[in-house]
Amino acid sequence: MSAAANADPHKLRHGEVPISERGPAPKRIVVSYGFWIFLLSDFIMFSGFFAAYAVLVGETAGGPGGRQLFELPLVAAETALLLMSSFACGMAGIAAAARNTFWFQVAMAVTALLGAGFLTIELYEFVHLIGEGAGPGRSAFLSSFFALVGCHGLHVTLGLLWLSTMMAQVWAKGFRDDIIRRITCFALFWHALDIIWVALFTVVYLLGAGASV
């Protein structure tokens, strides 16, 4: 048995340097912790939008409600595109872990195409609603709807820009440790958008289309 084991037979680690004296945490830990705080703050922000929508959903000012406006087949196609993009993003993460540049770029490109398809359908929905006189100024219900769904769409747009940056960085610099950290953070962000959209699809579209307003 080694001297270290004899000194600490129960592995209580009494001989180690105290945590307070070990210096700053590794960058990997700091980045992960900071990004989780960002995601939690984003969830809190969306909670506020959901709460506002829940309060204002019946305030149609005599105008159309969700039952008259929402086209569930269209929204179902949006949902399918975003869910498939999340799967492709997961494949990109696996390729990054394997340091496979080709399949990483392919998976990220598929993620981008599916995300762009999602945004195209959402933009069509917004233009269609505004063209029918159901813009955000029509009622409090529509104001809260456009704010909630539009905020999610803005996040997807920013995610696509981030995705493009990751593809360019891997192409130019390879899978450096800092780039792997950024890829991991992006994947967390993209999957979080999926979770928010599932909640949004359920609360806004499914319940809204079934409402009797």
N, C-alpha and C positions, 0 to 999 in steps of 0.2 A: 504494500500500500504506500502511496506517495506521501511526502511530507505535508502537501497541501490538504490531502484527504484526512491525515491524522490531525491536522490543525482544526479542521471543521468537519468532523465525522457525520454530523446531522445536516450538513449543507445549509446552515443558517446564514452563511455569507457574512459573518461578523467581521471578517478580516478585510472586506472590500471597502473601497473609498465611498463615503456617504454620498447619496444622490446629490445633495446640495453642493458638493465639492467636485463633481464630475465635469463641470463646464457645460457649455450649451449643448442642446439636443442635436442629433444628426439632422441634416437638412431634409432628409426624407420624412422624418417625423414631423418637423415643423410645417412642411408643405401640406402633408396629409391632414394635420390638425386644423390648419388655417382653411383648407378647402372645405372640410366638413362644416366648419363654422359658417362659411359662405353659403353652402347648400341649405343649412338650417335656416339662415336668415331669408333665403329665397322662399323656402316653404312657408315661413311666417308671413312674408309679403303676399303670397298667393292665398294664404288663409284669410287675409284681410279682403282680398278680391272676392273670394267665395262667400264670405260673410255678407259683403255688400250686395252680391247677387241674390243671396237667399232672402235678404230683407226687401229687395226691390223687384223680385221676380213677378209679383202680382200688380205692380204699378205700371200698367200698360197705357194709361191715359186714354182709354177707349179705343186704343189701336190693337193691332194683332199681337198675340202671344206666341209662345214657342210652338204650340200645337199647329198654328197656322203657318209658321215661318220655317221650321226646321225640316230639312230633307234627310231623313235617317240613312237612306242608302248612300248618299253622298258622304255623310259623316262617317259611316262605316268604312268606306273606302279610305278616307283620311286615316282612320284608326289603324287599318290593316297596313298602310304604308309606314306609319310611324313605328308600329310593333316590329315589322320586318326590318326597318332601319336599325332598331335596337339590337336585333339578332345579328345583323351584319357588323354592327359596332363591336359586339362580343367576339365575333370571328377575327376582327382586326386586333383586338386585345390579345387573343391567342397567338396570332401571327407575330405580334410584337414581342411576346414572351419567348417565342421560338427564334426571334431575330431573322424572320423571313420577310425581306423587303417587298418582294413581288406580291405575295398574298396579302400583306398589310395594305399596300396601295390599292389592290383590287377591292378588298373589303371596305376600305374607307371610301372609295369611289362609289360603291354600291350604296353605302350609308348616305352619302351626299345626294345621290340621285333620288333615293326614296324620300329623304327629307325635303328635297326640292319639290317632289311630287306632292307631298303633304301641304307645303306652303302654297303651291299653285291652286289646289282645290280650296284651301282656306281663303285665298285672295278672291277666287271666283265667287265663293259664298258671300263675302263681304260686298263685292261689287254688285252682285245680284240683289242683295237685301237693300242696299242704298238705292239702286235703280227702281225698286218697288216702293220707295218712300219709307222704308223701315231702317233709316240710318240711326246713328247714336243720338241724334237730337230729337227723335220722334217721341221717346218716352224714357222714363227712368229705367225701366226694364231693359230696353235696348242699349242705353248708356252703359249699364253694368255688364251686359252681355259682350259688347264690343271691347270694353276695358279688360275683362277677364280673358276672353279668347285671344284678343289682340296682344295682350301681354305675353301669353304663351307663344304665340306666333313670333313675336320679337325675340324671345329666347331661342327659338329654333333657328331663326335667321343668324343670330350671333353664334350659335353652335356651328352652323355651316361655315362661317368665316373662320372660326377656331379650327374646325376640321381641315380646311384648306391649308391653314398654317402648319398643322401637324404633318400633313402629307409633304409639304415643301421642305420642312425641317428634316424629316427622315430621309428624303431624297438627297438632300445636300450634306447632311452630317451623320446619317446613320442612327443607330439605336444607342445613343449616349445615355448615361444615367439620368441626366436632367430631362432629356426628351421623353424617356420612358415614364418619368413622373408626370410630365404634362399629358401624355397619352392616357395614363390612369385617371388623372383628374377629368379629362375630357369625357372618358367613358362614364364616370360617375355622373357628370353633368347631363349627358345624353340620356342615361337610364332614368335619372330623376325627372326629366321632361316627359318620359313615357309614363311614369307613375302619376304625375300631375294631369296628363291628358286623359288617362283612364278615369280618374276622379271627375275631371271636367266633362268627359263624354257621358258618364253616368248621371251626374247631378244636373248638368245643363241640358243635354240633348235628350237622353232617355226619359228622365222625369219631366222635362219640359214638353216633349212631344206627347206625353201621356196626360198632361194637365188639362183640366176642363176650362181653363181661362179663355 
